[in-house]
C-alpha cells in the first residue's frame, strides 16, 4: 500500500528540502495553512498520515485545524505532531488524543526522517540523511568588500547570490528562491528594517529566515535587531567558521 503523507504547516522554512527528502520514502504533499482547503486536499490526496508542524501556530489555529481534520475523516492515530512539549500539550488541550504520535522539536531533518521511516515502516535507507543539495543563500550588503567576502566564505557550502541593496533583493526574490537571507542592517535608501518588512509582507517570501549582518557591536542596535521578526544576527567581525556552522545548523533543524 502506498504511503501518502500530508504535512500541514504555517512557517516551515525547509519546505523544499523536506518535500524532496520525504518523497524518497513516501508520496508527500506540504500545505501551508490558509492557502488551500484542507478538506478538499484530504479528499483528493487521501493521506495515510498527517504531520502537523506546530511551530508558530496559535491555539485557535490548532483547534480549528483539528476540527477540520475530523470533518475530513482523519483519525487521531493518523496524526503526527511535530512540536515542542509545550506546543503538543497546547494542541491536545481539552481533547482526548492519546493515539496521536509526537515527535519533539527541535529535531534535525535527518532524525525526523528516520522517525517517520520507523513510524510508517518504510523501506528507507540511511542515505535519506545525506544531503548534497546546496541551500540557496541570498546576501544583501551595500559594501562591495563585505559582499564579496561573505560570498567567498559561504560558496563552498551553499549556493550564494549577492545583491547590493534592499530594492535589488526584492527584485531578485520576485524571480528566484532563497532558503535563507543574510542582510546588512544599515544600508542607504532602503535599510535592513524596511527591506525585512517588505519581505514579511509578501506572501511568497514571508517565511524565509533572515539573519542581519551588523558591523557595530552596539547593545542598542542589537536590541533593535532582535525586536524584529528575524532569526538572529551576526557581527561582521564573526569568524567564517562560526558563520558557516551556525547557518548550516539552522537549516538542518525543524
C-alpha positions, -999 to 999 in steps of 0.1 A, spaced: 0 0 0 14 34 -10 20 57 20 8 92 14 19 119 39 3 153 42 23 179 60 4 209 74 24 240 84 24 277 89 60 287 89 82 259 76 113 273 60 128 240 50 98 231 29 116 224 -4 143 202 13 118 183 34 95 176 5 124 162 -16 135 140 13 101 127 22 95 118 -15 124 93 -12 102 72 12 66 82 6 43 103 -16 44 136 2 24 169 0 31 200 20 3 225 25 5 259 42 -24 267 64 -48 291 49 -37 286 14 -57 256 5 -89 239 15 -77 211 38 -109 191 35 -105 191 -3 -68 182 -1 -76 153 22 -104 141 -1 -82 143 -32 -48 131 -17 -62 105 8 -32 107 32 -23 77 53 -8 101 79 -10 138 85 21 156 100 13 189 118 42 213 122 32 232 153 58 260 152 42 295 153 7 281 154 -18 297 178 -42 276 199 -72 289 180 -55 277 147 -48 243 163 -84 239 175 -98 248 141 -73 226 123 -82 196 145 -119 201 138 -113 204 101 -93 172 101 -121 154 119 -146 166 93 -121 153 66 -122 119 83 -86 119 96 -84 96 127 -62 106 157 -39 77 152 -30 90 117 -19 124 131 18 130 139 25 162 159 59 178 153 64 203 181 79 212 214 65 196 246 45 228 252 32 230 216 20 194 217 3 199 251 -14 230 238 -27 212 207 -40 184 229 -56 207 255 -92 199 263 -93 169 239 -86 132 242 -59 125 217 -38 97 233 -35 79 199 -15 108 184 22 103 177 45 131 189 80 140 175 98 165 196 110 197 181 137 210 177 149 180 157 174 176 129 159 168 95 178 136 95 164 124 128 129 135 118 131 115 86 144 84 105 115 87 129 90 89 101 106 59 84 102 39 116 66 51 123 54 42 88 76 11 84 91 25 52 119 8 33 141 39 35 179 37 38 203 58 58 211 79 27 179 99 32 201 118 57 228 126 32 221 160 17 242 171 -13 217 197 -21 231 232 -17 208 256 1 203 290 -16 216 319 4 210 355 -6 234 381 8 224 417 8 250 444 16 258 478 1 295 473 9 312 455 -20 341 443 0 318 427 27 296 413 0 324 395 -18 340 383 14 307 367 26 302 351 -8 337 336 -7 331 323 29 298 306 20 301 294 -16 319 261 -7 289 250 14 259 269 -1 247 283 -34 252 320 -29 236 350 -46 246 386 -38 228 420 -43 239 454 -31 206 469 -20 172 461 -5 155 471 -37 177 447 -57 169 420 -32 131 424 -36 135 422 -74 157 391 -70 131 374 -48 103 381 -74 120 357 -97 142 334 -76 141 315 -43 162 318 -12 164 293 17 179 320 39 188 357 37 219 374 53 212 412 52 231 442 63 212 462 89 225 496 79 220 504 42 213 537 23 180 543 5 162 512 20 177 499 52 175 464 65 145 470 87 124 483 58 136 455 35 127 430 61 92 445 65 86 442 27 99 406 27 75 397 55 46 415 38 50 393 7 31 360 8 58 343 -13 87 354 8 73 359 43 87 327 58 122 330 45 146 330 75 165 363 78 197 370 97 211 405 100 247 415 95 258 444 116 292 460 118 285 476 151 288 457 184 263 482 199 238 469 225 212 494 214 214 484 178 215 447 186 183 452 208 166 468 178 175 439 155 162 413 180 128 431 182 122 424 145 108 393 130 142 378 123 161 347 132 191 365 146 222 384 137 260 381 130 285 408 137 307 414 107 337 406 129 324 370 134 348 344 121 340 324 89 338 290 106 313 303 131 290 319 105 290 288 82 284 264 111 255 285 125 238 287 91 243 250 84 229 241 118 199 264 115 189 250 81 191 214 94 167 219 123 129 217 122 
